[in-house]
C-alpha cells in the first residue's frame, strides 16, 4: 500500500468513526429528549458496541462526551447510566435556561423572517395535533424542538449549542419528576410567544418566555427526586 493510499484509508476510517460517534450520541440524546431513556437507565458498553457496530474506544469516547454534557454519569467499575438530577441541579438548570432563552428569544424577535414565523406556526399545529391524539412521545419531542427552533432563529450557534445541552438535561427532569398528566410545555404558552415574535414585541416575548419556563419548573415535584443521604440516616439515627 502506498503512502497516499494509506493516508486515504486513515482519513476514511476517521470519518467512519466520527459518523458512528454522532450516531451513538444522537441516539442517546434523542432517547432522553423523547423520555425513552430515564434517569438510572444503564448504558452497557458491550451492548452499545454490538448495537452500533462500534469499537469500545469509540463508545467510551461518546459516553465521556455525554458525561461532560451532564446527560450521563460514569461510575467507576459499574459503567454508565443516565443522570438523575438533584433538586439543586434542577434549580440551577432552570435558572441558566431562563437567562439563556431570554437572550435567544430577544434575538429571534430581531432576526426571524416571515418565512420563519410560518414555520413556527406549522410546528405549533403539529404540536397541537400530537396533544389531541395523546401522543406523548411526539408531544414531548415537538415541545422541545419548539425551543430549539427559536434558538436557531436567534442566529447564534454557540448559544444554540448551550441551549441544546440545557434542554436535554431539562428533559431528564421533566420526564421523571413532573407530576403525572401534565404537559411537557403548554401549547397556548408557545403560541403566545410566537405572537410576540411576529409582532416584534421583544419585551412581551421575554416576559412570556420567562413565565413559561417558571411555570414548567413549578410543575416539577422535587420531593420525588433522589437526595443524598446523611450520615445520620445511614446510621439509622434520623
DORODREN-986797 format. One record per residue (C-alpha): residue in one letter; x negated, y, z. Coordinates in steps of 0.02 Angstrom, whole numbers, padded with zeros to 5 digits, always signed. Layout:
BEGIN
aXYZ/...
// end
This chain:
BEGIN
x+00000+00000+00000/x-00070+00171-00048/x-00086+00315+00072/x+00055+00405-00019/x+00174+00257-00009/x+00130+00234+00175/x+00173+00416+00209/x+00337+00399+00114/x+00382+00241+00212/x+00342+00327+00377/x+00448+00476+00328/x+00596+00364+00284/x+00578+00269+00448/x+00578+00432+00546/x+00734+00489+00452/x+00821+00324+00488/x+00778+00339+00673/x+00845+00518+00676/x+01007+00461+00592/x+01029+00321+00720/x+00988+00444+00861/x+01125+00560+00801/x+01250+00419+00778/x+01223+00348+00953/x+01228+00520+01035/x+01386+00571+00940/x+01475+00407+00979/x+01445+00426+01165/x+01483+00612+01160/x+01648+00580+01068/x+01690+00441+01191/x+01676+00567+01332/x+01769+00703+01237/x+01913+00582+01199/x+01913+00514+01378/x+01871+00336+01323/x+01710+00341+01424/x+01748+00390+01603/x+01629+00428+01748/x+01537+00274+01807/x+01551+00180+01641/x+01393+00079+01616/x+01290+00100+01457/x+01178-00056+01449/x+01029-00031+01336/x+01034-00208+01260/x+01217-00187+01211/x+01186-00016+01134/x+01038-00088+01037/x+01149-00225+00968/x+01297-00112+00928/x+01194+00015+00832/x+01056-00097+00765/x+00927+00011+00852/x+00768-00023+00947/x+00759+00000+01134/x+00644+00151+01117/x+00774+00240+01009/x+00917+00200+01129/x+00814+00255+01279/x+00773+00420+01193/x+00958+00455+01162/x+01004+00412+01342/x+00869+00531+01405/x+00940+00669+01296/x+01116+00634+01361/x+01048+00639+01539/x+00966+00807+01502/x+01135+00870+01441/x+01219+00812+01602/x+01328+00681+01518/x+01235+00527+01581/x+01145+00481+01741/x+00990+00370+01729/x+00975+00259+01881/x+00804+00178+01915/x+00813-00009+01884/x+01002-00001+01860/x+01023+00079+01690/x+01128+00224+01628/x+01306+00271+01675/x+01423+00411+01625/x+01401+00552+01751/x+01527+00586+01890/x+01531+00774+01928/x+01549+00832+02109/x+01663+00975+02167/x+01514+01093+02175/x+01458+01047+01999/x+01637+01071+01940/x+01642+01247+02011/x+01477+01290+01928/x+01525+01215+01760/x+01689+01311+01751/x+01603+01471+01810/x+01475+01453+01671/x+01608+01410+01544/x+01713+01563+01585/x+01561+01677+01565/x+01510+01594+01401/x+01682+01586+01322/x+01716+01768+01366/x+01568+01816+01258/x+01615+01694+01120/x+01797+01747+01106/x+01745+01931+01102/x+01626+01893+00957/x+01762+01791+00871/x+01879+01941+00878/x+01746+02043+00787/x+01697+01912+00659/x+01844+01797+00619/x+01912+01817+00443/x+02093+01799+00389/x+02050+01625+00324/x+01976+01580+00494/x+02138+01634+00579/x+02237+01525+00459/x+02126+01376+00502/x+02155+01407+00687/x+02342+01410+00657/x+02333+01244+00566/x+02235+01171+00710/x+02368+01234+00831/x+02500+01147+00725/x+02404+00982+00736/x+02386+01005+00923/x+02573+01037+00939/x+02614+00882+00837/x+02499+00771+00942/x+02577+00840+01101/x+02753+00797+01044/x+02710+00621+00990/x+02625+00593+01160/x+02459+00551+01076/x+02348+00591+01225/x+02179+00547+01144/x+02214+00656+00991/x+02284+00794+01101/x+02128+00794+01211/x+02014+00795+01058/x+02108+00937+00973/x+02114+01047+01129/x+01925+01030+01150/x+01899+01062+00964/x+02002+01222+00978/x+01874+01296+01098/x+01729+01234+00993/x+01806+01312+00839/x+01816+01482+00924/x+01634+01457+00971/x+01593+01430+00787/x+01687+01588+00737/x+01578+01688+00856/x+01434+01655+00735/x+01300+01619+00866/x+01228+01444+00852/x+01135+01449+01019/x+01290+01499+01117/x+01393+01370+01023/x+01270+01233+01072/x+01284+01283+01254/x+01474+01277+01240/x+01468+01103+01164/x+01372+01040+01316/x+01489+01126+01440/x+01645+01059+01354/x+01579+00881+01358/x+01548+00899+01544/x+01721+00975+01570/x+01796+00828+01476/x+01721+00711+01605/x+01802+00812+01743/x+01972+00835+01662/x+01985+00656+01602/x+01970+00583+01776/x+02012+00715+01905/x+02157+00812+01830/x+02325+00766+01904/x+02419+00633+01801/x+02537+00701+01669/x+02451+00869+01646/x+02393+00930+01476/x+02206+00949+01448/x+02246+01125+01388/x+02414+01211+01373/x+02464+01237+01190/x+02552+01404+01222/x+02395+01474+01303/x+02294+01429+01148/x+02424+01512+01037/x+02415+01672+01140/x+02226+01677+01120/x+02242+01661+00931/x+02372+01800+00929/x+02246+01914+01015/x+02106+01866+00895/x+02218+01902+00746/x+02269+02071+00821/x+02084+02113+00851/x+02129+02134+01035/x+01965+02093+01121/x+02025+02141+01295/x+02180+02034+01275/x+02081+01886+01209/x+01959+01898+01355/x+02100+01906+01482/x+02193+01760+01403/x+02038+01651+01391/x+01986+01685+01571/x+02161+01649+01637/x+02172+01492+01531/x+02009+01421+01598/x+02054+01466+01778/x+02219+01375+01757/x+02129+01223+01689/x+02010+01223+01837/x+02154+01244+01960/x+02231+01081+01898/x+02076+00981+01945/x+02104+00876+02101/x+01935+00894+02185/x+01998+00788+02329/x+01984+00638+02213/x+01801+00671+02172/x+01660+00567+02246/x+01571+00656+02387/x+01401+00622+02460/x+01424+00527+02624/x+01343+00600+02779/x+01229+00500+02892/x+01365+00504+03023/x+01486+00425+02901/x+01360+00293+02850/x+01334+00251+03034/x+01521+00238+03066/x+01522+00390+03179/x+01639+00502+03077/
// end
